[in-house]
Amino acid sequence: MDRVRRAARRAMFAEKPAWQRWSLRVLMTLAWPVGAVTETLYYLSVLPPDEIPRRALAWADRGGDMLALAFSRNVPPREYYTYRLHQPDRRAWITACLYAPESYPLLSWLNRRNGADNNTVQDKSRFADLCRRHELPCIATLAVFRDGSQLWPATPFIPALPLLWVKDLSGSRGAGAARWRLDAGHYHNGDKQMTFSPEALARQWLPRDCLVQPCLDNHPALAALSDGTLVDFRVVTGIHRDGWVEVVATLGHLPCGGPSGRRYIVGAIDRNNHCLISPTLSGFQIIKNHPDTGAEITAQPVPFWPAALELVVNAHKKVPEFSRFVFLGWDVAITPEGPLLIETNSGWGAFNHQRGIGAPLGWTCFPDIVAEYLDFSEHGDAACD
């Protein structure tokens, strides 16, 4: 994993001309101490009550340890704080994690080197079309709007379903997403602040680059683990050079709080009993029961979980456009009929997955797959320039 992290740092700005690449790296090197000190002071100020040092010397020790790891091992203070690296049982994580500043450049460089076209996964309409062509179960597409015109279907689209979901064609983290409910002949958004007739709503979508889909129902077994909206699961897969695909990490997103105050409970899925493990609210607060329903989060196995894993593994392996990505993060919905693909992402959030699974990526198959694509020298460095 040390070699992988060095390769990640060498991959930063690798697509730039040499003079830009080295200039940017010098600027980052000079800015790193300032950023590390600023972040250290911030995270010392927001320690949870049970971790606040009682003596001034202990404060200094904690801050000094943060800075020492930042300067000697390039460990960002945010990850030090989140992964609780001050605890003796967590010190082994230091060299086994992939840290946020290293994740994006490494994955981008690997995918470019493997001939991946990011538009394949960035464009949600293109993703849905590939799924349909390869007969992969996915959410139905009702309409596609791009550049001020309706691309699909051929006839003017007038919504009629009782529940609709709209999202931007590109972007991440639910960019442009909105839920629309039909009531008394008019559509209302989630908090009922906007109301349109079906024809007027279609005109609202026309200037946007967006995709219209039906709202899905959760599997009944997952209803108590949601505030009424869709529970989704992120599965990260990696493809070896011989085409064999492995599951690297999993993460469940359980919505709570409703449209006006939505937050998410996250946690990995246990491979044996298919239940959520180590659930945390908003990534930090350990939680046992769903705040809205009171349901015990770790008691309910995820239905169709083996089928969901098989679906994403087959998608990564069998679709040529997807198999050019070394790693992909698949978003999956579990409906009463089975799993459906929502979308996939080339940037899948190593930070959140390491927080969610309670283990660093270095303890998964991740570094072995990366190593297959890197040309390590005898000193353990990879040629990324």
DRENBAVEX-886679 format. One record per residue (C-alpha): chain; residue in one letter; z, y, x; residue number from 1. Coordinates in steps of 0.05 Angstrom, whole numbers, padded with zeros to 5 digits. Example, Ala and Ser with C-alpha at 12.3 -4.5 7.8 and 13.67 -1.06 7.14 Angstrom:
! DRENBAVEX-886679
  c  r       z       y       x    k
  A  A   00156  -00090   00246    1
  A  S   00143  -00021   00273    2
This chain:
! DRENBAVEX-886679
  c  r       z       y       x    k
  A  M   00000   00000   00000    1
  A  D   00011   00047   00059    2
  A  R  -00062   00036   00078    3
  A  V  -00084   00049   00007    4
  A  R  -00045   00114   00005    5
  A  R  -00075   00137   00071    6
  A  A  -00144   00121   00044    7
  A  A  -00127   00162  -00019    8
  A  R  -00110   00223   00023    9
  A  R  -00174   00216   00064   10
  A  A  -00213   00211  -00002   11
  A  M  -00190   00281  -00023   12
  A  F  -00251   00326  -00029   13
  A  A  -00294   00271   00001   14
  A  E  -00353   00293  -00043   15
  A  K  -00352   00363  -00012   16
  A  P  -00391   00385   00049   17
  A  A  -00352   00375   00114   18
  A  W  -00333   00447   00124   19
  A  Q  -00307   00454   00052   20
  A  R  -00272   00387   00057   21
  A  W  -00233   00404   00119   22
  A  S  -00218   00475   00096   23
  A  L  -00189   00450   00031   24
  A  R  -00148   00398   00067   25
  A  V  -00119   00450   00114   26
  A  L  -00101   00495   00054   27
  A  M  -00067   00436   00020   28
  A  T  -00028   00420   00083   29
  A  L  -00004   00492   00089   30
  A  A   00014   00497   00015   31
  A  W   00051   00430   00012   32
  A  P   00117   00454   00043   33
  A  V   00121   00513  -00005   34
  A  G   00106   00469  -00065   35
  A  A   00155   00415  -00042   36
  A  V   00212   00465  -00035   37
  A  T   00197   00497  -00102   38
  A  E   00194   00430  -00138   39
  A  T   00257   00406  -00104   40
  A  L   00297   00466  -00128   41
  A  Y   00269   00457  -00198   42
  A  Y   00286   00383  -00205   43
  A  L   00355   00394  -00176   44
  A  S   00366   00443  -00232   45
  A  V   00346   00395  -00288   46
  A  L   00383   00332  -00268   47
  A  P   00410   00293  -00328   48
  A  P   00486   00299  -00339   49
  A  D   00501   00229  -00312   50
  A  E   00465   00244  -00246   51
  A  I   00492   00313  -00230   52
  A  P   00528   00311  -00163   53
  A  R   00601   00333  -00166   54
  A  R   00605   00363  -00097   55
  A  A   00563   00416  -00062   56
  A  L   00551   00369  -00004   57
  A  A   00522   00317  -00052   58
  A  W   00473   00370  -00079   59
  A  A   00451   00385  -00008   60
  A  D   00443   00311   00008   61
  A  R   00400   00299  -00054   62
  A  G   00356   00360  -00040   63
  A  G   00351   00342   00034   64
  A  D   00329   00271   00016   65
  A  M   00276   00298  -00032   66
  A  L   00248   00344   00022   67
  A  A   00252   00292   00077   68
  A  L   00210   00243   00036   69
  A  A   00162   00298   00016   70
  A  F   00148   00317   00088   71
  A  S   00151   00248   00120   72
  A  R   00122   00203   00065   73
  A  N   00084   00253   00020   74
  A  V   00129   00235  -00039   75
  A  P   00125   00292  -00091   76
  A  P   00194   00314  -00115   77
  A  R   00171   00302  -00187   78
  A  E   00161   00229  -00172   79
  A  Y   00226   00226  -00132   80
  A  Y   00262   00252  -00194   81
  A  T   00225   00210  -00245   82
  A  Y   00229   00144  -00207   83
  A  R   00302   00158  -00187   84
  A  L   00288   00145  -00114   85
  A  H   00358   00168  -00095   86
  A  Q   00384   00101  -00121   87
  A  P   00392   00047  -00068   88
  A  D   00356  -00005  -00111   89
  A  R   00296   00042  -00117   90
  A  R   00286   00057  -00043   91
  A  A   00236  -00001  -00038   92
  A  W   00191   00038  -00085   93
  A  I   00178   00093  -00034   94
  A  T   00122   00057   00002   95
  A  A   00099   00016  -00058   96
  A  C   00080   00073  -00106   97
  A  L   00014   00109  -00115   98
  A  Y   00033   00182  -00124   99
  A  A  -00001   00230  -00171  100
  A  P  -00037   00274  -00119  101
  A  E  -00068   00211  -00089  102
  A  S  -00089   00175  -00153  103
  A  Y  -00147   00218  -00176  104
  A  P  -00184   00225  -00109  105
  A  L  -00176   00151  -00093  106
  A  L  -00202   00127  -00161  107
  A  S  -00258   00178  -00162  108
  A  W  -00281   00158  -00093  109
  A  L  -00279   00084  -00108  110
  A  N  -00319   00093  -00172  111
  A  R  -00371   00137  -00139  112
  A  R  -00379   00087  -00083  113
  A  N  -00388   00031  -00134  114
  A  G  -00443   00070  -00171  115
  A  A  -00403   00087  -00233  116
  A  D  -00427   00143  -00280  117
  A  N  -00366   00178  -00308  118
  A  N  -00406   00201  -00369  119
  A  T  -00405   00128  -00391  120
  A  V  -00331   00134  -00407  121
  A  Q  -00323   00209  -00413  122
  A  D  -00373   00214  -00471  123
  A  K  -00339   00179  -00529  124
  A  S  -00404   00172  -00568  125
  A  R  -00436   00137  -00510  126
  A  F  -00376   00091  -00503  127
  A  A  -00379   00072  -00576  128
  A  D  -00453   00059  -00571  129
  A  L  -00443   00012  -00512  130
  A  C  -00389  -00025  -00550  131
  A  R  -00434  -00035  -00610  132
  A  R  -00492  -00058  -00567  133
  A  H  -00449  -00110  -00532  134
  A  E  -00415  -00131  -00597  135
  A  L  -00346  -00108  -00575  136
  A  P  -00298  -00093  -00632  137
  A  C  -00288  -00018  -00635  138
  A  I  -00273   00037  -00685  139
  A  A  -00332   00054  -00730  140
  A  T  -00369   00119  -00718  141
  A  L  -00384   00159  -00781  142
  A  A  -00418   00220  -00750  143
  A  V  -00433   00252  -00683  144
  A  F  -00442   00327  -00672  145
  A  R  -00468   00358  -00608  146
  A  D  -00497   00426  -00587  147
  A  G  -00495   00453  -00658  148
  A  S  -00531   00395  -00691  149
  A  Q  -00515   00329  -00723  150
  A  L  -00540   00272  -00679  151
  A  W  -00520   00215  -00724  152
  A  P  -00531   00193  -00779  153
  A  A  -00601   00215  -00794  154
  A  T  -00582   00243  -00862  155
  A  P  -00533   00301  -00872  156
  A  F  -00462   00274  -00867  157
  A  I  -00414   00291  -00923  158
  A  P  -00346   00260  -00913  159
  A  A  -00318   00217  -00969  160
  A  L  -00265   00171  -00940  161
  A  P  -00192   00187  -00958  162
  A  L  -00171   00192  -00885  163
  A  L  -00213   00216  -00826  164
  A  W  -00201   00224  -00751  165
  A  V  -00240   00274  -00710  166
  A  K  -00239   00282  -00634  167
  A  D  -00280   00317  -00580  168
  A  L  -00337   00278  -00549  169
  A  S  -00307   00291  -00480  170
  A  G  -00238   00306  -00454  171
  A  S  -00173   00268  -00451  172
  A  R  -00103   00267  -00481  173
  A  G  -00130   00273  -00551  174
  A  A  -00171   00335  -00538  175
  A  G  -00193   00366  -00604  176
  A  A  -00162   00310  -00645  177
  A  A  -00145   00322  -00718  178
  A  R  -00129   00280  -00778  179
  A  W  -00158   00299  -00846  180
  A  R  -00133   00273  -00913  181
  A  L  -00173   00278  -00978  182
  A  D  -00131   00302  -01037  183
  A  A  -00157   00328  -01104  184
  A  G  -00228   00335  -01077  185
  A  H  -00209   00375  -01014  186
  A  Y  -00191   00355  -00943  187
  A  H  -00125   00378  -00912  188
  A  N  -00106   00374  -00839  189
  A  G  -00042   00342  -00815  190
  A  D   00005   00400  -00830  191
  A  K  -00036   00425  -00890  192
  A  Q  -00049   00492  -00858  193
  A  M  -00125   00486  -00869  194
  A  T  -00162   00462  -00931  195
  A  F  -00237   00451  -00939  196
  A  S  -00285   00419  -00988  197
  A  P  -00322   00359  -00958  198
  A  E  -00385   00401  -00949  199
  A  A  -00346   00459  -00916  200
  A  L  -00310   00410  -00870  201
  A  A  -00376   00381  -00846  202
  A  R  -00400   00452  -00831  203
  A  Q  -00336   00464  -00790  204
  A  W  -00355   00405  -00745  205
  A  L  -00427   00428  -00735  206
  A  P  -00413   00478  -00678  207
  A  R  -00367   00428  -00642  208
  A  D  -00383   00369  -00597  209
  A  C  -00343   00317  -00635  210
  A  L  -00340   00247  -00663  211
  A  V  -00318   00230  -00735  212
  A  Q  -00284   00163  -00747  213
  A  P  -00243   00131  -00803  214
  A  C  -00168   00133  -00794  215
  A  L  -00142   00063  -00778  216
  A  D  -00082   00028  -00807  217
  A  N  -00030  -00001  -00761  218
  A  H  -00017  -00075  -00765  219
  A  P   00041  -00083  -00815  220
  A  A   00086  -00109  -00760  221
  A  L   00079  -00042  -00723  222
  A  A   00091   00003  -00783  223
  A  A   00164   00012  -00767  224
  A  L   00147   00033  -00696  225
  A  S   00108   00094  -00717  226
  A  D   00116   00160  -00755  227
  A  G   00057   00139  -00798  228
  A  T   00001   00152  -00747  229
  A  L  -00034   00102  -00703  230
  A  V   00003   00064  -00649  231
  A  D  -00042   00055  -00588  232
  A  F  -00037   00013  -00526  233
  A  R  -00064   00028  -00457  234
  A  V  -00086  -00031  -00415  235
  A  V  -00108  -00019  -00343  236
  A  T  -00157  -00070  -00315  237
  A  G  -00185  -00077  -00245  238
  A  I  -00248  -00114  -00225  239
  A  H  -00254  -00153  -00160  240
  A  R  -00318  -00150  -00120  241
  A  D  -00336  -00220  -00145  242
  A  G  -00331  -00196  -00218  243
  A  W  -00263  -00226  -00234  244
  A  V  -00223  -00178  -00278  245
  A  E  -00147  -00174  -00277  246
  A  V  -00097  -00136  -00320  247
  A  V  -00060  -00086  -00275  248
  A  A  -00012  -00052  -00323  249
  A  T   00002  -00041  -00397  250
  A  L   00033   00016  -00436  251
  A  G   00049   00026  -00509  252
  A  H   00050   00094  -00543  253
  A  L   00094   00097  -00605  254
  A  P   00088   00164  -00642  255
  A  C   00149   00196  -00672  256
  A  G   00170   00264  -00700  257
  A  G   00110   00277  -00746  258
  A  P   00052   00326  -00737  259
  A  S   00095   00388  -00724  260
  A  G   00140   00357  -00670  261
  A  R   00104   00296  -00646  262
  A  R   00130   00260  -00585  263
  A  Y   00117   00190  -00558  264
  A  I   00159   00131  -00539  265
  A  V   00127   00094  -00481  266
  A  G   00140   00028  -00447  267
  A  A   00104  -00032  -00418  268
  A  I   00088  -00096  -00456  269
  A  D   00124  -00158  -00431  270
  A  R   00075  -00212  -00412  271
  A  N   00118  -00268  -00439  272
  A  N   00145  -00245  -00507  273
  A  H   00094  -00188  -00519  274
  A  C   00149  -00138  -00536  275
  A  L   00156  -00067  -00511  276
  A  I   00203  -00063  -00450  277
  A  S   00240  -00004  -00419  278
  A  P   00222   00044  -00476  279
  A  T   00233   00118  -00461  280
  A  L   00224   00179  -00505  281
  A  S   00177   00232  -00475  282
  A  G   00179   00192  -00410  283
  A  F   00252   00205  -00391  284
  A  Q   00303   00189  -00445  285
  A  I   00319   00115  -00451  286
  A  I   00317   00096  -00525  287
  A  K   00331   00032  -00565  288
  A  N   00312   00050  -00636  289
  A  H   00254   00089  -00666  290
  A  P   00281   00159  -00684  291
  A  D   00243   00162  -00751  292
  A  T   00252   00091  -00777  293
  A  G   00313   00064  -00739  294
  A  A   00274   00001  -00721  295
  A  E   00294  -00035  -00657  296
  A  I   00236  -00021  -00610  297
  A  T   00242  -00081  -00565  298
  A  A   00250  -00132  -00621  299
  A  Q   00178  -00132  -00649  300
  A  P   00124  -00171  -00611  301
  A  V   00057  -00136  -00610  302
  A  P   00010  -00175  -00656  303
  A  F  -00055  -00202  -00628  304
  A  W  -00033  -00183  -00557  305
  A  P  -00069  -00240  -00521  306
  A  A  -00132  -00223  -00560  307
  A  A  -00125  -00150  -00540  308
  A  L  -00120  -00168  -00467  309
  A  E  -00180  -00215  -00473  310
  A  L  -00220  -00159  -00507  311
  A  V  -00210  -00108  -00451  312
  A  V  -00221  -00160  -00395  313
  A  N  -00287  -00182  -00427  314
  A  A  -00309  -00109  -00437  315
  A  H  -00296  -00092  -00364  316
  A  K  -00331  -00155  -00340  317
  A  K  -00391  -00162  -00386  318
  A  V  -00416  -00090  -00396  319
  A  P  -00454  -00069  -00332  320
  A  E  -00438   00005  -00343  321
  A  F  -00364  -00011  -00346  322
  A  S  -00363  -00061  -00289  323
  A  R  -00383  -00006  -00240  324
  A  F  -00314   00025  -00249  325
  A  V  -00263  -00009  -00204  326
  A  F  -00206   00008  -00251  327
  A  L  -00207   00028  -00324  328
  A  G  -00152   00047  -00374  329
  A  W  -00169   00020  -00443  330
  A  D  -00139   00048  -00506  331
  A  V  -00131  -00006  -00559  332
  A  A  -00110  -00004  -00632  333
  A  I  -00078  -00064  -00666  334
  A  T  -00102  -00067  -00739  335
  A  P  -00087  -00119  -00792  336
  A  E  -00154  -00153  -00774  337
  A  G  -00142  -00152  -00699  338
  A  P  -00150  -00107  -00637  339
  A  L  -00203  -00052  -00634  340
  A  L  -00225  -00011  -00574  341
  A  I  -00212   00064  -00582  342
  A  E  -00238   00089  -00515  343
  A  T  -00233   00078  -00441  344
  A  N  -00214   00124  -00384  345
  A  S  -00230   00127  -00309  346
  A  G  -00168   00170  -00299  347
  A  W  -00113   00127  -00330  348
  A  G  -00048   00158  -00306  349
  A  A  -00015   00120  -00249  350
  A  F   00046   00165  -00256  351
  A  N   00059   00144  -00328  352
  A  H   00045   00071  -00316  353
  A  Q   00094   00065  -00258  354
  A  R   00145   00101  -00300  355
  A  G   00130   00056  -00359  356
  A  I   00129  -00013  -00326  357
  A  G   00191  -00001  -00285  358
  A  A   00155  -00023  -00222  359
  A  P   00107   00010  -00173  360
  A  L   00033  -00006  -00172  361
  A  G   00042  -00035  -00102  362
  A  W   00077  -00094  -00135  363
  A  T   00016  -00109  -00179  364
  A  C  -00054  -00133  -00162  365
  A  F  -00074  -00059  -00153  366
  A  P  -00072  -00055  -00076  367
  A  D  -00107  -00122  -00067  368
  A  I  -00166  -00099  -00110  369
  A  V  -00169  -00031  -00075  370
  A  A  -00170  -00065  -00007  371
  A  E  -00233  -00104  -00026  372
  A  Y  -00271  -00039  -00033  373
  A  L  -00245  -00004   00029  374
  A  D  -00270  -00011   00100  375
  A  F  -00205  -00015   00138  376
  A  S  -00207  -00003   00212  377
  A  E  -00163  -00042   00260  378
  A  H  -00111   00014   00252  379
  A  G  -00109   00006   00177  380
  A  D  -00148   00069   00160  381
  A  A  -00207   00070   00112  382
  A  A  -00271   00109   00124  383
  A  C  -00274   00156   00064  384
  A  D  -00313   00213   00095  385
